[in-house]
Amino acid sequence: MRTTHTLGLDVGGTKLEAVVLELPSGRELARRRVATDRHDGYDAVVARTVDLARDTAALAGIPLTDLAVGAGMPGSITAHGLVKNSNTVCLNGRPFRRDVERALAAPVAWDNDANTFALAEALLGAGAPYSAGVVFGVILGTGVGGGIVIDGRVWRGPQGIAGEWGHHAVWAGAADARPCYCGQRGCVEAYASGPAVEAEYVRRGGEPSSLAAIVARREHDAAAAAAVQTLLETFGRAVANVIDVLDPSAVVLGGGVSHVAALYTEGRAAVAARVFNDELTTPILPNLLGDSAGVLGAALLAAPREALPRALAARALG
């Protein structure tokens, strides 16, 4: 099989990361990470992204023109090719993707960061044993999002919103259903994101604290116990809904909230209590790749399909 080299770019709010992979071996040839420094403005972030791609290619000893390039970033794109909903706010309303491609003089396979996470975990991480089926990759962090990978391919949907489970309403019937920035009330994100749990703790009388501290206090702090219980109840309702609709082969959790151990025990029990089946057989798994998932998924976006199976085996087993 012909060797393919891909370069992945992960454009995050605090860091930019690049990796060069050799496929089908899955060997990592070079990796670099720099600060996004978004306060420097749009032009600086474009230049920094382009320089990082060039420098990482040089570090790998492969001309940029010989690399297939993929990139992931938060947010989405308007019909006119402008960035929207990015946490690197200086990119919003600007043709970032087009400007990067023009500066690199190369086409780039773009996707949002939830999809690159899902793809990496489906092919190289916790979801690898289930990659011939459907892997639902979940982001539980500052926001709540996700991606769907079917037989090793990202499913985006005709509107590009596949996997956006954070904006289905699970508490809409409650009299005090919380407003969400999307305009609805009772959305998953308004209850199960890290900031939502922290805000719930304060609302119940606690002092401003990190999610980890709140979880650590739940055994002896009633406000912490209630805030975590709301998280688990929301998780149970929301994931059960996804399983009822999608019946995925596996669910892989990522983001800062995914470190809450109770999600895999009490949270799973909450899902099982609501799923439309006598038992819950769906694996609900912690991610394996951590914050490397985004950049690896970006590299995989650009890979020819025939190069993926052996790369999967090399990384998942080695």
SULJOLIN-V232838 format. One record per helix or strand of 2 or more residues. SS is the DSSP state (a for helix, b for strand). FROM is the first residue (numbers start at 1). LEN is the number of residues. Records with the same first field share a line. If there is no record, write none. Layout:
BEGIN
SS: FROM-LEN  FROM-LEN
END
This chain:
BEGIN
b: 4-8  15-9  27-9  68-6  76-2  83-2  108-5  134-7  144-7  153-3  250-5  283-4
a: 38-3  42-19  64-3  89-3  96-9  113-12  128-3  165-3  189-4  194-10  211-7  222-25  256-4  261-4  266-7  290-12  305-13
END
